[in-house]
Amino acid sequence: MDLGTLSGIATALLMAAFIGVVIWAWSSKRKTDFDEAARLPLKDRGEDQP
């Protein structure tokens, strides 16, 4: 195997990982978790927090 082949394999693996993360982030199962996380900055602080 030469350097070009290894570079191609690494690129393919990284692209597959990227596509996997995109699918995970856009899945409907994660929507409620991400919606809740998006509202965190807007929540009022409790009296026990500074």
N, C-alpha and C positions, 0 to 999 in steps of 0.2 A: 504494500500500500504506500502510495506516495502522499505528499502533503496536500495535494489538491483533493484527493479522495477523502482524507480525514477532515478537511475543511468542509467539504460537501455534507458529510455525515453529521458533523457538528451543527451545521446550519439547519439541516432537516430536523434534528432533534430539538433545537431551540425553537424552530417554527412550530413544531408539534406542541411543545410546552406552552408557547404563547397562545395558540389556538385553544388549548385546553383551559387556560386561565380565562380567556374571553368567554368560552362556553359556560364555565362555572359562574362567572360574574353575571352573565345575562340570563341565567336559568331562573325560571319562575319560582323555584324552591327558595332561592336566596332573596327574593324581592322584599319580603317582610323584614328580614334582618337589615337589609340596606336602607329601607325606608325608615326604620327605627334609628339607625345610626345617623341618617341625614338630619333627623329632628333633634339629636342630642344638643347641638349648640343653642337651640331655641328654648330648651327646658329651663325653668326657673331653678335656681339653686335652693337647696333645703337650708334650714336654719343651722344645721349641724356642720355645713360646709362653709369655708371662708369665702 
